[in-house]
Amino acid sequence: MSYYVVKGGKSLSGSIETVSGKNATIALLFASLLLKGKTTLHDMTRVQEVHRVLELLESIGVSFIWKDETTLELDTSKKLSLDTIDKKACASGRISLLLMGALAKREKAFKLYRTSGCDLGKRTVNPHIFGMQKFGIEVEKKATYYNIKNTIVKGANIVMYESGDTTTENIIMAAVLAKGDTTIKFASANYMVQDLCHFLKKAGANISGIGTTTLHISGVKKLKDTVSYSVAPDPIDAMAWIALAITTKSPLTIKNCPLEFLELELEKLAVMGQEFNIKNKHSNKEGYLTVCDIQIIPSKLTALPDKIYGRPFPGLNIDNLPFFAPIATQAEGKTLIHDWPYENRALYNLEFQKLGANVILLDPHRVIIEGPTPLKANEVIAPYAIRPAMSILIAMIAAKGTSILRNIYPIERAYDNLIERLQSIGVDIIKEEKI
């Protein structure tokens, strides 16, 4: 029942650091189940989604301890008890589907309770089921749960029914300990998938083709008993701050950005007239990724001459597409945003009208945003979708006057220490509790 009170319209300054976010982090939490020992994850974030996954893992027998603010140690050595699984935590998010792959070799049979997640229209679980079946894993659909039977887990040649991030992660985890070789074609090569692969390789998995859409995995009998790994910074976290700097016309520096997964977004922005400097290039702690600082310079923007849309990597990240909506409100001309993957998400752009934006909905997937438009304060109920909700908050910070954003849980699922981070760069924002 909490809500944000924002006094917007102010120029911001300073720097804000990109953190690991939720997507790669929670996949690694599930991947720890492939080990029977201790996993230490560094550079963790404590977003609500992480807490939900830890509740789920704890309910089946995993113990964990926070060694410090950003270091988590998990002990997965004990026998698991799937009968005691937290049904509510299991069903609260689609990410619990990763138990299919994570437990493929560890548990012969278990129930996985039906999941929910962001309200983005119909989101099929069939790609997960089809992938598991290729390994010989049986998935039986029931009204409120799935019956999973893992009597045979053999390597397979898999053509992805859908090139989804979570689906690819699920299949990778099943393949790592499966008997024989697995080839995954049309796999997602997105940042969280690459982070998972590098973690598993460090734990002793045999994976090649990381960063491409064809992965080759030779199953191993077991992984190492212990592994220590630093989670990579999240490009979706970085893009939120980039959009905030641009929409508020503020000279902000976004630190610790994973450059490879932001290059196309930056190219689109450059074509729009946005100026920025890339500084301090270096490798991330695991050595496979270039990170940098991005200095945003207030600029006059022009709408792109072509539609802007997301696609699987390499492409403009589908999760980053909503952040172009507040940016488009400040660009001269008409911006066509095509949000093809989800049935509902484009509809949430209509909420920007309440803040003074000129938005026309063409159909359930396409909107035109015409700018530049002075944004104005208002009270808005955030949609139950993480990135659209965060985009609305960005517009509120740019809007003059006092705004109220309700239903903030979707944002807190993915953004850690949000109030403190925003206040550090000059945002006038507080969190209030409804009485």
VOGU-3710 file (C-alpha; in Angstrom, 3 decimals, decimal comma):
1> msyyvvkggk> 0,000/0,000/0,000  3,061/2,253/-0,196  3,373/5,068/-2,714  5,944/7,570/-3,961  5,612/11,333/-3,654  7,721/13,108/-6,266  8,410/16,834/-6,573  9,651/16,946/-10,131  10,878/19,326/-12,773  14,360/19,760/-11,322
11> slsgsietvs> 17,712/19,300/-13,014  19,723/16,448/-11,527  23,475/16,065/-11,172  26,188/13,682/-10,081  26,497/9,968/-10,801  24,561/6,798/-10,223  25,968/3,265/-10,391  24,489/0,375/-12,304  23,903/-2,717/-10,167  23,229/-6,352/-11,004
21> gknatiallf> 19,449/-6,032/-11,087  17,125/-9,020/-10,914  17,240/-11,015/-14,144  20,724/-12,518/-14,081  20,753/-12,667/-10,292  17,697/-14,844/-9,841  18,794/-17,249/-12,579  22,035/-17,763/-10,662  20,092/-18,418/-7,467  18,259/-21,282/-9,166
31> aslllkgktt> 21,476/-22,481/-10,809  22,994/-22,965/-7,342  20,704/-26,015/-7,071  22,883/-27,738/-9,683  25,669/-27,820/-7,092  25,628/-29,817/-3,906  27,733/-27,438/-1,881  28,249/-23,719/-1,392  27,734/-20,937/-3,908  28,963/-17,434/-3,128
41> lhdmtrvqev> 27,501/-14,636/-5,234  29,109/-11,195/-5,140  27,664/-7,845/-6,258  24,150/-8,996/-5,433  21,154/-6,727/-5,169  18,399/-7,161/-2,594  15,391/-6,395/-4,734  12,029/-7,895/-3,813  12,299/-10,523/-6,555  15,503/-11,842/-4,961
51> hrvlellesi> 13,778/-12,100/-1,583  10,899/-14,060/-3,147  13,291/-16,548/-4,754  15,231/-16,957/-1,509  11,966/-17,658/0,314  11,212/-20,312/-2,273  14,649/-21,932/-2,037  14,620/-21,841/1,747  11,259/-23,618/1,786  12,771/-26,655/0,015
61> gvsfiwkdet> 15,868/-26,885/2,211  18,420/-24,392/0,916  20,130/-22,312/3,587  21,717/-18,931/2,933  23,459/-16,089/4,702  24,295/-12,540/3,679  28,038/-12,213/4,328  27,799/-8,472/3,759  25,438/-6,045/2,005  26,099/-7,480/-1,477
71> tleldtskkl> 27,572/-10,954/-0,867  25,299/-13,966/-0,533  26,345/-17,496/0,370  23,989/-20,380/-0,411  24,328/-23,919/0,909  22,611/-26,461/-1,352  24,359/-29,539/0,032  21,443/-30,908/2,055  18,710/-33,161/0,744  15,878/-31,085/-0,640
81> sldtidkkac> 12,245/-31,385/0,411  9,919/-30,413/-2,421  6,893/-31,348/-0,321  7,469/-28,249/1,801  7,758/-25,840/-1,129  6,296/-22,387/-0,475  3,303/-22,520/-2,815  2,679/-18,778/-2,665  6,294/-17,886/-3,447  6,346/-20,487/-6,217
91> asgrislllm> 3,214/-19,111/-7,862  4,089/-15,434/-7,385  6,442/-15,205/-10,351  7,152/-16,949/-13,652  10,798/-17,260/-12,713  9,991/-20,317/-10,549  9,663/-22,215/-13,837  13,461/-22,437/-13,666  13,034/-25,219/-11,127  12,252/-27,483/-14,097
101> galakrekaf> 15,795/-27,279/-15,389  17,582/-26,695/-12,088  16,140/-29,880/-10,539  16,126/-32,030/-13,678  18,867/-34,360/-12,400  18,406/-33,792/-8,691  14,746/-34,673/-8,092  12,881/-37,558/-9,692  9,442/-36,036/-9,224  7,934/-32,826/-7,830
111> klyrtsgcdl> 5,078/-30,367/-8,193  5,608/-26,891/-9,557  2,776/-24,491/-8,820  1,342/-22,325/-11,576  3,046/-18,975/-11,903  2,086/-15,368/-12,508  4,377/-12,309/-12,907  4,049/-9,000/-14,754  0,687/-8,303/-16,391  1,818/-8,328/-20,015
121> gkrtvnphif> -0,934/-10,368/-21,619  -0,911/-14,071/-22,391  2,540/-15,565/-21,815  2,770/-19,220/-22,733  4,831/-21,748/-20,772  4,836/-24,155/-23,721  8,440/-23,347/-24,740  9,608/-24,535/-21,314  7,554/-27,725/-21,528  8,576/-28,552/-25,108
131> gmqkfgieve> 12,237/-28,058/-24,194  12,051/-30,283/-21,121  10,322/-33,017/-23,098  13,278/-33,175/-25,494  15,425/-34,335/-22,560  12,901/-37,022/-21,623  11,424/-34,970/-18,779  7,685/-35,401/-18,339  5,591/-32,302/-17,587  1,923/-32,917/-16,855
141> kkatyynikn> -0,366/-29,881/-16,640  -2,857/-29,741/-13,791  -5,304/-26,987/-12,838  -2,997/-25,273/-10,326  0,358/-27,007/-10,768  2,618/-29,049/-13,031  3,695/-32,607/-12,272  7,375/-32,987/-13,161  8,959/-36,452/-13,621  12,673/-36,744/-14,359
151> tivkganivm> 13,164/-40,477/-14,851  15,331/-39,943/-17,948  17,461/-36,871/-18,624  19,485/-37,282/-21,815  21,172/-34,721/-24,034  19,191/-33,635/-27,059  19,198/-31,530/-30,196  16,854/-28,672/-29,391  15,423/-26,030/-31,687  13,984/-23,362/-29,428
161> yesgdttten> 10,230/-23,070/-29,888  10,651/-19,476/-28,708  13,926/-17,600/-28,233  13,072/-16,549/-24,691  15,584/-15,676/-21,995  14,065/-17,742/-19,187  13,323/-20,650/-21,510  16,917/-20,742/-22,712  18,163/-20,627/-19,123  15,895/-23,514/-18,194
171> iimaavlakg> 17,147/-25,687/-21,045  20,790/-24,809/-20,325  20,431/-25,906/-16,697  18,790/-29,180/-17,708  21,547/-29,851/-20,266  24,511/-29,221/-17,959  24,066/-32,487/-16,026  22,194/-34,460/-18,690  23,842/-37,588/-20,064  25,432/-36,858/-23,440
181> dttikfasan> 25,606/-33,800/-25,655  23,032/-31,078/-26,209  22,823/-28,538/-29,021  20,493/-25,577/-28,514  19,621/-23,626/-31,667  17,901/-20,226/-31,733  18,921/-19,774/-28,098  18,694/-16,375/-26,468  22,113/-14,734/-26,218  20,889/-12,020/-23,851
191> ymvqdlchfl> 22,947/-10,728/-20,943  21,372/-12,911/-18,236  21,861/-16,039/-20,346  25,540/-15,209/-20,845  25,979/-14,531/-17,128  24,412/-17,904/-16,320  26,678/-19,687/-18,810  29,832/-18,085/-17,401  28,748/-18,995/-13,870  28,132/-22,609/-14,878
201> kkaganisgi> 31,462/-22,825/-16,722  33,215/-21,590/-13,610  31,379/-24,319/-11,683  32,677/-26,983/-14,094  30,064/-27,125/-16,875  31,122/-27,758/-20,474  29,482/-25,022/-22,570  30,594/-23,487/-25,861  29,031/-20,870/-28,118  28,334/-18,382/-25,319
211> gtttlhisgv> 27,107/-15,103/-26,793  25,732/-16,776/-29,928  22,356/-18,305/-30,741  23,766/-21,844/-30,945  25,017/-23,421/-27,732  26,806/-26,759/-27,380  26,737/-28,408/-23,964  28,386/-31,709/-23,015  26,826/-33,028/-19,844  29,078/-33,610/-16,844
221> kklkdtvsys> 28,456/-35,996/-13,946  28,645/-33,268/-11,330  29,667/-29,661/-10,811  32,152/-28,347/-8,285  31,198/-28,368/-4,624  31,962/-24,655/-4,249  31,981/-21,696/-6,613  32,387/-17,950/-6,153  31,033/-15,601/-8,815  30,456/-11,869/-9,329
231> vapdpidama> 27,145/-11,000/-10,994  27,460/-8,658/-13,973  25,853/-5,196/-13,983  22,368/-5,108/-15,494  21,835/-3,147/-18,752  18,159/-2,600/-17,946  19,147/-0,966/-14,671  21,593/1,231/-16,592  19,013/2,181/-19,217  16,596/3,450/-16,578
241> wialaittks> 19,189/5,995/-15,420  20,109/6,902/-18,996  16,431/7,600/-19,715  16,124/9,585/-16,488  19,088/11,793/-17,404  17,774/12,419/-20,930  14,138/13,055/-19,961  15,104/15,488/-17,181  17,824/17,084/-19,369  20,382/16,464/-16,643
251> pltikncple> 24,172/16,045/-16,879  24,326/12,650/-15,168  27,015/9,989/-15,334  25,846/6,395/-15,216  28,652/4,205/-13,925  29,425/0,513/-14,372  27,403/0,084/-17,578  27,674/-3,205/-19,556  28,551/-1,611/-22,895  27,923/-4,571/-25,220
261> flelelekla> 24,286/-4,728/-24,137  23,642/-0,986/-24,551  25,373/-0,168/-27,834  22,275/-0,261/-30,024  20,255/1,786/-27,538  23,050/4,367/-27,552  23,162/4,348/-31,355  19,421/5,080/-31,571  19,856/7,898/-29,070  22,787/9,316/-31,029
271> vmgqefnikn> 20,651/9,418/-34,192  18,044/11,339/-32,175  20,714/13,926/-31,366  21,628/12,792/-27,876  25,225/13,555/-26,892  27,166/11,379/-24,478  30,697/10,364/-23,599  31,893/6,821/-22,911  34,612/6,745/-20,272  36,601/4,364/-18,103
281> khsnkegylt> 36,298/1,219/-20,208  37,427/-1,930/-18,414  36,555/-5,599/-17,981  34,048/-6,788/-15,436  35,228/-8,899/-12,495  34,712/-12,183/-14,346  36,669/-10,860/-17,327  34,208/-11,500/-20,176  32,373/-8,167/-20,430  33,357/-4,543/-21,129
291> vcdiqiipsk> 31,901/-2,085/-18,631  32,157/1,689/-18,752  30,792/4,991/-17,470  28,349/6,876/-19,708  28,191/10,646/-19,301  24,903/12,089/-20,579  25,051/15,628/-21,961  21,734/17,552/-22,132  20,783/17,702/-25,816  18,036/18,735/-28,199
301> ltalpdkiyg> 16,348/15,581/-29,499  14,566/14,782/-32,763  12,256/11,796/-33,162  13,709/8,812/-34,996  12,689/8,670/-38,665  11,929/4,954/-38,269  9,931/2,954/-35,748  11,731/1,798/-32,636  11,240/-1,767/-31,500  12,894/-4,444/-29,397
311> rpfpglnidn> 14,139/-7,846/-30,395  16,215/-10,707/-28,974  19,918/-9,962/-28,555  21,726/-8,773/-30,571  19,097/-6,085/-30,814  17,556/-3,329/-28,793  16,600/-5,039/-25,555  12,870/-5,715/-25,278  12,966/-4,644/-21,616  14,613/-1,351/-22,574
321> lpffapiatq> 11,940/-0,364/-25,094  9,570/1,202/-22,484  12,296/3,668/-21,491  12,099/5,265/-24,928  8,556/6,458/-24,125  9,527/9,199/-21,629  12,487/10,078/-23,859  10,123/10,437/-26,847  8,007/12,986/-24,969  11,012/15,328/-25,149
331> aegktlihdw> 11,920/14,735/-28,816  10,794/16,963/-31,697  8,370/15,082/-33,933  6,523/11,771/-33,820  8,095/8,608/-32,443  6,523/5,271/-33,386  7,117/2,628/-30,711  6,295/-0,939/-31,755  6,062/-3,267/-28,734  5,328/-6,491/-30,603
341> pyenralynl> 6,217/-9,217/-28,038  3,479/-8,479/-25,479  -0,252/-8,144/-25,887  -0,779/-5,498/-23,193  2,401/-3,554/-22,614  1,934/-0,879/-25,289  -1,352/0,064/-23,636  0,507/1,313/-20,586  1,927/4,184/-22,651  -1,495/5,812/-22,405
351> efqklganvi> -0,683/6,542/-18,746  1,758/9,210/-19,960  -1,278/11,228/-21,106  -2,029/11,870/-17,434  1,354/13,582/-17,234  0,711/15,776/-20,249  2,252/13,639/-22,980  0,775/13,465/-26,470  0,214/9,726/-26,976  -1,873/8,012/-29,666
361> lldphrviie> -2,536/4,277/-29,411  -2,638/2,774/-32,912  -3,342/-0,817/-31,837  -2,422/-3,099/-28,884  1,223/-3,088/-29,967  1,943/0,369/-31,429  1,856/3,916/-30,114  2,896/7,283/-31,474  4,335/9,803/-29,030  4,642/13,379/-30,283
371> gptplkanev> 6,925/15,885/-28,640  8,460/17,844/-27,206  5,893/18,161/-24,447  6,238/19,875/-21,052  5,309/17,178/-18,548  2,993/18,025/-15,668  2,424/16,462/-12,272  -0,440/14,093/-11,560  -1,445/11,028/-9,565  -1,026/7,706/-11,372
381> iapyairpam> -1,514/4,068/-10,439  1,491/2,202/-11,813  0,735/-0,803/-14,011  1,718/-4,224/-12,740  4,677/-4,340/-15,099  8,179/-3,413/-13,980  9,617/-1,379/-16,854  6,443/0,562/-17,782  6,014/1,441/-14,088  9,605/2,664/-13,854
391> siliamiaak> 9,167/4,683/-17,066  6,183/6,476/-15,563  8,244/7,307/-12,474  10,935/8,774/-14,749  8,330/11,003/-16,412  7,071/12,113/-12,977  10,592/13,123/-11,965  10,759/15,268/-15,119  7,272/16,771/-14,594  6,917/20,073/-12,747
401> gtsilrniyp> 4,916/19,893/-9,564  4,075/17,164/-7,063  3,134/13,728/-8,391  2,017/10,590/-6,601  2,730/7,111/-7,922  0,736/4,283/-6,403  1,129/0,504/-6,723  4,922/0,718/-6,512  5,614/-2,958/-5,768  6,380/-3,759/-9,442
411> ieraydnlie> 9,205/-1,211/-9,358  10,604/-2,561/-6,101  10,674/-6,046/-7,589  13,611/-4,897/-9,713  15,150/-1,678/-8,310  17,116/-1,835/-5,088  17,557/1,124/-2,699  15,643/3,197/-5,222  14,789/6,167/-3,004  18,340/6,531/-1,715
421> rlqsigvdii> 19,845/6,224/-5,193  17,491/8,827/-6,642  17,947/11,222/-3,746  21,731/11,015/-4,178  21,445/12,692/-7,603  18,967/15,343/-6,483  15,551/13,755/-7,002  12,971/15,031/-4,505  11,198/11,761/-3,740  9,906/10,075/-0,598
431> keeki> 8,082/6,840/0,105  4,875/7,080/2,078  2,707/4,391/3,645  -1,050/4,430/3,140  -2,916/4,689/6,438
//
